[in-house]
Structures are given as C-alpha cells and as structure tokens.
Amino acid sequence: MATYLPENTYTLEEFIKAGRAVTISYDRLSFKERLTNGTEISILNVVNDYMPELKRASVSVQLDKDQYAKYRFKPKLLCHDIYGNPELYYIILLLNGIIDVKDFDQSVLRMLPINAMNSLLSVIYNAERSDIGVYNSEKGTE
C-alpha cells in the first residue's frame, strides 16, 4: 500500500480528468436471497474478500478545502463524480477503514485510480461470477 508521502499523493482533479466509466455494480458482486415478502437482499458482497489487493492498488488523494466541504459525509457523491457510479462508495469506505458515512470526514483519502477500479472489479467479477450466478439462480434472485 502506498504511503501518505507527497510524491504518492494525487489530487482529485487528476482523478476526474481520468474519466468515469465503472459499470460493475454492488449487485453484480453480491450473493443474494429473497425474503418471504419478496424483497431481495445482499447477504455477501465478494469485494470484502479482495481488500488486500484493492488496498495495494490504492493511492492517497488530497482534497482541497472546497472539495472537502463538498464531499464531507457524501461518499456517494464523490464516487459519482469520480467513477460515474455512486454504488462504489462502499469500496472507498472500506479502503479508508470507515464503516458509516457519518465518519466520512477526511481530507486525505485512499482511492483507486479509475483504471485500477475497472480492472480489479473486472477480475473479481470474472473470478466470482460463476459461483454468484449459480447461488443467485438457485435463490431466484438472478
């Protein structure tokens, strides 16, 4: 994992300029079940199993005062602006050891560059999709 040294720190503008195109969703990476009332719930998201790899690929990103004010307590907005997908906020929370959006209150964040987010989520999806598909099909949640 990169350290918080200036040479390993990126700006949010660099992330935004990289583009936004992450299409793999939380749902596609989840084992799901259907409750008796018909509600589908995720019982396990496989991303947690890959956190060491995601952390190694993450970089430190410094938010300026305006960015900090804009994204404080709003990781979904940050992920929408950076990755084009607000569903990925849980990955940013996990990378930063945050459990609740009420604790999303940092000016330096661990984040994945967009190419790393895309490639790692694709690798995870390809490694897990068969098992997820079989399970979700059996549960009627595919």
N, C-alpha and C positions, 0 to 999 in steps of 0.2 A: 504494500500500500504506500502511495506517495505521502510524503510528509508535508507539513504546512510551511515549507520554505518558500520565499518569494519566487524562486525560479520554477516551482511546481504549482504555482497558483495562477488560475485563469480568471478572466473577467466574464461577467455574464454576457457582455456584448459578443465575445468570441463564441460563446455557445449559441446565441441567437443567430449569428451570421452563418453558422454551420448548417442551418436549415432545420425543418421539423417534418419528420415522416415516420414516426414509430407507430406501427399498426397492430402489434401484438398486444392483446388486452389481458387484464387480470382474469377475466372469464376464461379465456383460452388456455390459461396456465393453471386452472383450478379443477380439482376433483369436487363434484357437486352431488347433492342429494335433493330430493323433493320432499317437503314436509306434507303432512296429511291435508293441509289446507291448500296445497298446490304451489306454495312458494318454493322457489329454488334457492338453495343456499350453498355457498362455497364451504366445504369442510376442510380443505387443504389446498394451499397455493404452493406450487413446487419451487417458486423463486427462493423461498427461505433456505432450501437445501443447497443453493448455489451462492450464498452470500460471501464465502471466502473469495471466490472467483470475481464476483462483482466488486468487492472492496479493493482487490488488487488492481482492477481496471479503472477505479475511480480516481478523480483528481480533486484538488482543493480549488474552490471557486470563491472569490471575494466579492461580496455585494457592496455597492456604494450606499450612501445614506438613503438616496431615493429608492433604490431597489430594495433595500432592507425594509423601508416603510411600506412599499408596495406588496412585498411577499410575506411579511411577518404574519404568521398564523394562517398563511394561504399557500400551502404546498401544491394544491391542485392547480391554482392559477400559474404558479411557477412552471409546473410540468406542462401545462397547456402552452405557455409562451415558448418554452424551450423545445419540447418534444412533439407538440401538437396533440398531446394525449394526456388529459388530466388524470386518467386512471393510474398512471405510473407513479403517482405521488407516494404510494406505499414503499416503493423501492428507495426513494430519496429519504424517507423517514428511517427505513432500516439501515441505510448506509451511514446515517448520522446518529444512530442509537436513540432515535426518538420514537416513542410509542403513540403519542397523541398529538394532533395538530395544534393543541393549545401550548405545546412545548416547542413548536417550530418558530424559534426566536433566536436565530443565529445569523451573524453577518458573514461567517465563513462556513461553507457547506461542502461536503463530499458529494460529488455528482459524477455521472458517467457522460463522457462525450457522446454525442448523438450516434456516431458510427459504432462506438462500443456498446451503447444501449441496444441498437438494432442487431448487431452481430451476436451479442451474448444472449439476448432474448430469443433470437432465432435458433441458436444452438440448444438452449434449454427447451424450447418448444419441440424441436426435432427429436431430442433425446426422450422427451416425456409424452409426446402426443399419442403414441400407441396405447400406453397404459391409461392415460387420461380418457382417451376415446372409448376404450373398452369399458372402463368403470362407469363413465357417464352414460354410455349406451345402456348398460345393464340397469342403471338407476333411472332411465328415462329423462335424462337432463341434457342430452346432446343437442 
